[in-house]
């Protein structure tokens, strides 16, 4: 467990963050339990500061006994980041952001930079979400630029990838075309440190997730590709998450594949009872309880 004291986001601090992240990467690559199960909640543009703090107050005791075995990441709106970092201090629950701006310098009204996210207490950042791609026309090259900016600031990227709405049934072809562009310029240690959310576009907002066999095939392909591109160590280290329309009743079947390490939640991730159930089911499916 660790505290989240704030520190200046200048060059010296960024250099320290890079050194810390490098040590974390080396530790992760050497750790036989490196693929720790992982649950991530993306709250999108929901949850006021008061609601966010209330969530943590109810959620933390419900998962306290599991939080050392399952990596839990909460991704609130930017308005709640700092106060949640304080509420989660000395807690094994991590904090993540929903996006970042990779452009250098401060003259980007309405955006938020990787150093500012790190300064707010974030350890993780979601990149490449379908909603942002649709709204801004973000490309794989744009996401790759953000990924390198995240590493530079000491943040761990949670990279979203999947086939588009018109590519249903052609997951492997779509993934094979996108993965090299998204990971361009990454070394094996960085590839192993990233988390990848497999989320087909057609599952966003759906009542049910993709079929378990379909999910397993997509996640297995991502791990095989990582092994071919970066070697067995990176393939064994990279955390692969399924993230489309996850609910407690589907968790067990989705986690049956050894290549699905964890689950991400949107709507259910804003309910402390439902998300605690998802964390518990992850722990059960992976034989931790």
C-alpha positions as semicolon CSV with decimal commas, in nm:
position;residue;x (nm);y (nm);z (nm)
1;X;0,000;0,000;0,000
2;X;0,120;0,352;-0,069
3;X;0,037;0,712;-0,004
4;X;-0,031;0,959;-0,282
5;X;0,149;1,278;-0,186
6;X;0,156;1,547;-0,453
7;X;0,479;1,666;-0,607
8;X;0,575;1,918;-0,875
9;X;0,529;1,801;-1,233
10;X;0,855;1,950;-1,361
11;X;1,139;1,779;-1,556
12;X;1,312;1,642;-1,245
13;X;0,989;1,489;-1,120
14;X;0,916;1,338;-1,463
15;X;1,264;1,183;-1,468
16;X;1,198;1,034;-1,124
17;X;0,863;0,901;-1,247
18;X;1,033;0,735;-1,544
19;X;1,291;0,570;-1,315
20;X;1,016;0,450;-1,082
21;X;0,818;0,309;-1,372
22;X;1,128;0,132;-1,506
23;X;1,181;-0,033;-1,166
24;X;0,814;-0,135;-1,161
25;X;0,848;-0,283;-1,509
26;X;1,156;-0,485;-1,412
27;X;0,984;-0,607;-1,096
28;X;0,675;-0,701;-1,294
29;X;0,873;-0,895;-1,554
30;X;1,053;-1,092;-1,282
31;X;0,746;-1,161;-1,068
32;X;0,594;-1,508;-1,131
33;X;0,256;-1,366;-1,022
34;X;0,289;-1,071;-1,261
35;X;-0,051;-1,125;-1,423
36;X;-0,241;-1,020;-1,116
37;X;-0,616;-1,017;-1,185
38;X;-0,744;-0,669;-1,252
39;X;-1,078;-0,488;-1,232
40;X;-1,125;-0,141;-1,377
41;X;-1,425;0,092;-1,354
42;X;-1,468;0,376;-1,605
43;X;-1,721;0,624;-1,467
44;X;-1,724;0,833;-1,785
45;X;-1,905;1,169;-1,738
46;X;-2,100;1,050;-1,435
47;X;-2,053;1,078;-1,058
48;X;-2,020;1,413;-0,883
49;X;-1,743;1,462;-0,629
50;X;-1,988;1,382;-0,350
51;X;-2,108;1,068;-0,528
52;X;-1,750;0,960;-0,596
53;X;-1,650;0,992;-0,233
54;X;-1,966;0,810;-0,125
55;X;-1,880;0,527;-0,366
56;X;-1,533;0,487;-0,213
57;X;-1,677;0,491;0,139
58;X;-1,909;0,200;0,052
59;X;-1,681;0,013;-0,190
60;X;-1,350;0,007;-0,003
61;X;-1,464;-0,203;0,295
62;X;-1,652;-0,439;0,062
63;X;-1,331;-0,531;-0,128
64;X;-1,065;-0,471;0,135
65;X;-0,985;-0,841;0,181
66;X;-0,954;-0,886;-0,198
67;X;-0,766;-0,570;-0,291
68;X;-0,424;-0,726;-0,232
69;X;-0,505;-1,012;-0,471
70;X;-0,701;-0,824;-0,739
71;X;-0,568;-0,500;-0,884
72;X;-0,856;-0,249;-0,870
73;X;-0,853;0,077;-1,066
74;X;-1,117;0,351;-1,046
75;X;-1,138;0,604;-1,332
76;X;-1,359;0,893;-1,220
77;X;-1,420;1,226;-1,398
78;X;-1,128;1,470;-1,380
79;X;-1,314;1,678;-1,120
80;X;-1,290;1,396;-0,866
81;X;-0,932;1,281;-0,926
82;X;-0,753;1,476;-0,655
83;X;-1,006;1,416;-0,378
84;X;-1,026;1,045;-0,463
85;X;-0,646;1,025;-0,455
86;X;-0,668;1,152;-0,098
87;X;-0,956;0,919;-0,009
88;X;-0,761;0,621;-0,147
89;X;-0,433;0,713;0,023
90;X;-0,269;0,416;0,198
91;X;-0,503;0,191;-0,002
92;X;-0,422;-0,079;-0,258
93;X;-0,692;0,063;-0,489
94;X;-0,541;0,261;-0,776
95;X;-0,662;0,571;-0,955
96;X;-0,685;0,614;-1,332
97;X;-0,781;0,885;-1,581
98;X;-1,008;0,846;-1,881
99;X;-0,786;1,020;-2,139
100;X;-0,495;1,262;-2,179
101;X;-0,358;1,521;-2,419
102;X;-0,019;1,433;-2,564
103;X;0,052;1,777;-2,715
104;X;0,349;1,953;-2,553
105;X;0,320;2,280;-2,366
106;X;0,039;2,436;-2,162
107;X;-0,154;2,615;-2,439
108;X;-0,431;2,358;-2,488
109;X;-0,754;2,490;-2,341
110;X;-0,984;2,224;-2,200
111;X;-0,724;1,945;-2,216
112;X;-0,522;1,765;-1,947
113;X;-0,160;1,656;-1,971
114;X;0,009;1,339;-1,842
115;X;0,213;1,531;-1,579
116;X;-0,106;1,692;-1,445
117;X;-0,268;1,350;-1,416
118;X;0,034;1,212;-1,232
119;X;0,030;1,518;-1,007
120;X;-0,336;1,450;-0,927
121;X;-0,249;1,101;-0,802
122;X;-0,316;0,886;-1,110
123;X;-0,123;0,568;-1,181
124;X;-0,317;0,459;-1,491
125;X;-0,483;0,620;-1,794
126;X;-0,733;0,478;-2,043
127;X;-0,635;0,542;-2,406
128;X;-0,815;0,484;-2,737
129;X;-1,173;0,458;-2,612
130;X;-1,428;0,415;-2,889
131;X;-1,629;0,714;-2,769
132;X;-1,327;0,944;-2,803
133;X;-1,239;0,798;-3,142
134;X;-1,592;0,865;-3,268
135;X;-1,611;1,217;-3,125
136;X;-1,267;1,346;-3,224
137;X;-1,161;1,124;-3,514
138;X;-0,870;0,992;-3,309
139;X;-0,646;0,750;-3,503
140;X;-0,423;0,463;-3,398
141;X;-0,123;0,695;-3,447
142;X;-0,282;0,949;-3,209
143;X;-0,334;0,678;-2,947
144;X;0,026;0,562;-2,988
145;X;0,148;0,918;-2,927
146;X;-0,059;0,931;-2,609
147;X;0,080;0,595;-2,498
148;X;0,438;0,722;-2,517
149;X;0,340;1,044;-2,337
150;X;0,186;0,834;-2,059
151;X;0,503;0,628;-2,014
152;X;0,710;0,948;-2,014
153;X;0,508;1,079;-1,717
154;X;0,525;0,750;-1,525
155;X;0,165;0,650;-1,601
156;X;0,061;0,300;-1,706
157;X;-0,157;0,292;-2,019
158;X;-0,479;0,096;-2,038
159;X;-0,508;0,058;-2,415
160;X;-0,850;-0,005;-2,564
161;X;-0,862;-0,209;-2,885
162;X;-1,123;-0,404;-3,077
163;X;-1,294;-0,440;-3,410
164;X;-1,525;-0,167;-3,535
165;X;-1,902;-0,193;-3,566
166;X;-1,872;-0,290;-3,934
167;X;-1,601;-0,551;-3,865
168;X;-1,803;-0,791;-3,651
169;X;-1,688;-1,147;-3,711
170;X;-1,347;-1,032;-3,842
171;X;-1,177;-0,969;-3,510
172;X;-0,839;-1,122;-3,592
173;X;-0,801;-0,925;-3,915
174;X;-0,892;-0,600;-3,740
175;X;-0,662;-0,665;-3,444
176;X;-0,373;-0,767;-3,669
177;X;-0,405;-0,438;-3,857
178;X;-0,428;-0,217;-3,544
179;X;-0,190;-0,368;-3,291
180;X;0,137;-0,281;-3,477
181;X;0,029;0,084;-3,508
182;X;-0,082;0,114;-3,147
183;X;0,240;-0,038;-3,006
184;X;0,480;0,129;-3,253
185;X;0,803;0,235;-3,084
186;X;0,738;0,040;-2,762
187;X;1,003;-0,191;-2,622
188;X;0,923;-0,533;-2,470
189;X;0,920;-0,401;-2,113
190;X;0,668;-0,130;-2,203
191;X;0,450;-0,375;-2,392
192;X;0,448;-0,604;-2,090
193;X;0,364;-0,317;-1,856
194;X;0,056;-0,205;-2,050
195;X;-0,294;-0,330;-1,989
196;X;-0,513;-0,394;-2,293
197;X;-0,892;-0,375;-2,293
198;X;-1,047;-0,585;-2,567
199;X;-1,379;-0,416;-2,645
200;X;-1,552;-0,466;-2,981
201;X;-1,730;-0,145;-3,077
202;X;-2,063;-0,323;-3,122
203;X;-2,071;-0,422;-2,751
204;X;-2,076;-0,062;-2,623
205;X;-2,407;0,004;-2,452
206;X;-2,539;-0,344;-2,538
207;X;-2,755;-0,536;-2,294
208;X;-2,521;-0,835;-2,302
209;X;-2,146;-0,878;-2,360
210;X;-1,996;-1,058;-2,657
211;X;-2,020;-1,440;-2,635
212;X;-1,749;-1,591;-2,411
213;X;-1,592;-1,791;-2,696
214;X;-1,572;-1,475;-2,907
215;X;-1,410;-1,283;-2,621
216;X;-1,163;-1,566;-2,554
217;X;-1,058;-1,576;-2,921
218;X;-0,995;-1,201;-2,932
219;X;-0,797;-1,195;-2,608
220;X;-0,594;-1,501;-2,709
221;X;-0,504;-1,337;-3,040
222;X;-0,379;-1,023;-2,860
223;X;-0,155;-1,235;-2,636
224;X;-0,021;-1,437;-2,930
225;X;0,053;-1,119;-3,124
226;X;0,235;-0,971;-2,824
227;X;0,450;-1,284;-2,800
228;X;0,538;-1,274;-3,169
229;X;0,619;-0,901;-3,158
230;X;0,790;-0,873;-2,818
231;X;0,869;-1,221;-2,690
232;X;0,728;-1,465;-2,438
233;X;0,804;-1,252;-2,129
234;X;0,600;-0,959;-2,258
235;X;0,317;-1,190;-2,366
236;X;0,300;-1,345;-2,021
237;X;0,313;-1,004;-1,851
238;X;0,061;-0,802;-2,050
239;X;-0,278;-0,780;-1,879
240;X;-0,573;-0,838;-2,110
241;X;-0,916;-0,718;-2,002
242;X;-1,259;-0,763;-2,155
243;X;-1,465;-0,447;-2,131
244;X;-1,791;-0,457;-2,325
245;X;-2,120;-0,452;-2,126
246;X;-1,983;-0,637;-1,824
247;X;-2,226;-0,728;-1,546
248;X;-2,189;-0,966;-1,248
249;X;-2,406;-1,235;-1,406
250;X;-2,167;-1,267;-1,704
251;X;-1,837;-1,246;-1,517
252;X;-1,779;-1,619;-1,457
253;X;-1,827;-1,725;-1,820
254;X;-1,618;-1,436;-1,953
255;X;-1,328;-1,518;-1,718
256;X;-1,319;-1,888;-1,808
257;X;-1,046;-1,828;-2,068
258;X;-0,689;-1,819;-1,926
259;X;-0,614;-1,523;-2,156
260;X;-0,890;-1,305;-2,004
261;X;-0,715;-1,174;-1,695
262;X;-0,981;-0,935;-1,574
263;X;-1,288;-0,730;-1,653
264;X;-1,368;-0,364;-1,703
265;X;-1,700;-0,209;-1,608
266;X;-1,883;0,106;-1,712
267;X;-2,238;0,137;-1,579
268;X;-2,193;-0,143;-1,323
269;X;-1,864;0,012;-1,216
270;X;-2,056;0,308;-1,074
271;X;-2,250;0,086;-0,835
272;X;-2,033;-0,009;-0,535
273;X;-2,230;-0,328;-0,468
274;X;-2,226;-0,449;-0,831
275;X;-1,858;-0,363;-0,882
276;X;-1,763;-0,535;-0,556
277;X;-1,946;-0,842;-0,686
278;X;-1,744;-0,825;-1,008
279;X;-1,419;-0,805;-0,809
280;X;-1,526;-1,105;-0,599
281;X;-1,616;-1,305;-0,910
282;X;-1,278;-1,225;-1,067
283;X;-1,103;-1,351;-0,755
284;X;-1,314;-1,669;-0,753
285;X;-1,263;-1,738;-1,124
286;X;-0,886;-1,703;-1,086
287;X;-0,874;-1,932;-0,781
288;X;-0,775;-1,663;-0,531
289;X;-1,056;-1,738;-0,284
